[in-house]
Amino acid sequence: MGYDIEKIKADAQHRQEQRKLKEKYNIPDENVIIKEKSHILKFLIKTGIALVKAVASMVVIGLCTIGILTLVYPETREPFFGIISQLLEQLHILL
């Protein structure tokens, strides 16, 4: 007599998901099965958020690369420090 381990794991996962959904929607009845449907709006929002995060990560990586290259090469380092010193002087005058 063999047990189907995959079926047991799937059943345990299903029970755990149902327990979480019943807590989420405040349904105390054990005889109710909750099935959440994926809506296109929810999908688009999640995809949009993922896209914005990916673009933001690429921008940050690009800016970090530019900053590192600016500090590594002396031709760009000296004007950069000149701009930073001017900025600090302006802030000191402003404050």
KOLLUM-683921 format. One line per 5 residues: number of its first residue (from 1); their letters; for each residue x, y, z of C-alpha. Coordinates in steps of 0.5 Angstrom, whole numbers, padded with zeros to 4 digits. Example, Ala and Ser with C-alpha at 12.3 -4.5 7.8 and 13.67 -1.06 7.14 Angstrom:
<pts>
1	as	0025,-0009,0016 ~ 0027,-0002,0014 $
</pts>
This chain:
<pts>
1	mgydi	0000,0000,0000 ~ 0004,0006,-0002 ~ 0002,0013,-0001 ~ 0002,0019,-0006 ~ 0007,0024,-0003 $
6	ekika	0005,0029,-0009 ~ -0002,0029,-0007 ~ -0001,0029,0000 ~ 0003,0035,-0001 ~ -0002,0039,-0005 $
11	daqhr	-0007,0037,0000 ~ -0004,0040,0005 ~ -0002,0046,0001 ~ -0009,0047,-0001 ~ -0011,0047,0006 $
16	qeqrk	-0006,0052,0008 ~ -0008,0057,0003 ~ -0016,0056,0005 ~ -0014,0057,0012 ~ -0010,0064,0010 $
21	lkeky	-0016,0066,0005 ~ -0021,0065,0011 ~ -0017,0069,0016 ~ -0017,0074,0010 ~ -0024,0075,0009 $
26	nipde	-0026,0073,0016 ~ -0030,0067,0014 ~ -0031,0062,0020 ~ -0035,0056,0016 ~ -0030,0050,0015 $
31	nviik	-0035,0048,0010 ~ -0034,0054,0005 ~ -0028,0054,0000 ~ -0026,0060,-0003 ~ -0023,0061,-0010 $
36	ekshi	-0019,0068,-0011 ~ -0020,0070,-0019 ~ -0014,0073,-0022 ~ -0017,0080,-0025 ~ -0014,0083,-0031 $
41	lkfli	-0013,0090,-0027 ~ -0009,0086,-0021 ~ -0005,0083,-0026 ~ -0003,0090,-0030 ~ -0002,0093,-0023 $
46	ktgia	0003,0088,-0021 ~ 0006,0088,-0028 ~ 0007,0096,-0028 ~ 0010,0096,-0021 ~ 0015,0090,-0023 $
51	lvkav	0017,0094,-0029 ~ 0018,0101,-0025 ~ 0022,0097,-0020 ~ 0026,0094,-0026 ~ 0027,0101,-0030 $
56	asmvv	0029,0104,-0023 ~ 0034,0099,-0022 ~ 0037,0100,-0028 ~ 0037,0108,-0027 ~ 0041,0107,-0021 $
61	iglct	0046,0102,-0023 ~ 0047,0107,-0029 ~ 0048,0113,-0024 ~ 0053,0109,-0020 ~ 0057,0107,-0026 $
66	igilt	0058,0114,-0028 ~ 0060,0116,-0021 ~ 0065,0111,-0020 ~ 0068,0112,-0027 ~ 0068,0120,-0025 $
71	lvype	0072,0118,-0019 ~ 0077,0113,-0023 ~ 0079,0118,-0028 ~ 0083,0124,-0027 ~ 0080,0128,-0033 $
76	trepf	0073,0128,-0030 ~ 0075,0127,-0023 ~ 0078,0135,-0022 ~ 0072,0138,-0025 ~ 0067,0134,-0021 $
81	fgiis	0071,0136,-0015 ~ 0070,0143,-0017 ~ 0063,0143,-0018 ~ 0062,0140,-0011 ~ 0066,0145,-0008 $
86	qlleq	0062,0151,-0012 ~ 0056,0147,-0010 ~ 0058,0147,-0002 ~ 0060,0154,-0003 ~ 0053,0156,-0005 $
91	lhill	0050,0152,0000 ~ 0054,0156,0005 ~ 0052,0163,0002 ~ 0045,0161,0002 ~ 0045,0158,0009 $
</pts>
